[in-house]
């Protein structure tokens, strides 16, 4: 199979080590500064099932046994 060149990736292999250094030098807080207010400060659990509010037909047959941990069901 012939390698396909994608425009914009030229010289990436040569620049990768420097790009990695720059990437790793940025803290999580700095990288996400504009959205930090959207990230919860306390740990939480995500639902393991689809949104059950949409329709009763979408709910598991034995809803109590599904061990729902969604905030909207507490």
C-alpha positions as CSV (number, residue, x, y, z in Angstrom):
1,X,0.0,0.0,0.0
2,X,1.3,3.4,-1.0
3,X,1.6,6.0,1.8
4,X,-0.6,9.0,1.3
5,X,0.6,12.4,2.2
6,X,-2.0,14.6,3.9
7,X,-1.5,18.3,3.5
8,X,-0.5,20.0,6.7
9,X,1.4,17.0,8.1
10,X,4.7,17.7,6.3
11,X,7.7,17.6,8.7
12,X,5.6,16.5,11.6
13,X,7.9,13.6,12.4
14,X,10.8,16.0,12.8
15,X,8.8,18.5,14.9
16,X,7.1,15.9,17.1
17,X,9.7,15.9,19.9
18,X,9.5,19.7,20.3
19,X,5.7,19.7,20.0
20,X,5.5,17.1,22.8
21,X,7.7,19.2,25.1
22,X,5.4,22.2,24.5
23,X,2.3,20.1,25.0
24,X,3.5,18.6,28.3
25,X,4.6,22.0,29.6
26,X,1.0,23.3,29.7
27,X,-0.9,22.5,32.9
28,X,-4.4,21.1,32.9
29,X,-5.7,24.3,34.5
30,X,-4.1,26.5,31.9
31,X,-5.2,24.3,29.0
32,X,-8.8,24.3,30.2
33,X,-8.9,27.8,31.7
34,X,-11.9,28.9,29.7
35,X,-14.1,25.9,30.7
36,X,-12.9,25.1,34.3
37,X,-16.2,26.6,35.6
38,X,-18.0,23.7,33.8
39,X,-16.0,20.9,35.4
40,X,-17.4,19.6,38.7
41,X,-15.1,20.1,41.7
42,X,-16.6,17.2,43.6
43,X,-16.3,13.6,42.3
44,X,-19.5,12.2,40.7
45,X,-20.7,9.1,39.0
46,X,-22.0,8.9,35.4
47,X,-25.1,7.0,34.4
48,X,-24.5,3.6,32.9
49,X,-27.7,3.6,30.9
50,X,-29.3,5.9,28.3
51,X,-31.5,8.8,29.3
52,X,-34.6,7.2,30.9
53,X,-36.6,10.4,31.0
54,X,-37.4,10.3,27.3
55,X,-39.9,7.5,27.3
56,X,-41.1,4.7,29.6
57,X,-40.5,2.2,26.8
58,X,-36.8,3.1,26.9
59,X,-36.5,2.1,30.6
60,X,-35.0,-1.2,31.7
61,X,-37.7,-3.8,32.5
62,X,-36.6,-4.1,36.1
63,X,-35.7,-0.4,36.7
64,X,-34.9,-0.8,40.4
65,X,-32.4,-3.6,39.6
66,X,-30.6,-1.4,37.1
67,X,-28.9,0.3,40.0
68,X,-29.4,3.7,38.5
69,X,-27.0,6.3,39.8
70,X,-28.1,9.3,37.8
71,X,-28.5,12.6,39.6
72,X,-31.9,13.2,37.9
73,X,-33.2,10.0,39.6
74,X,-32.0,10.8,43.2
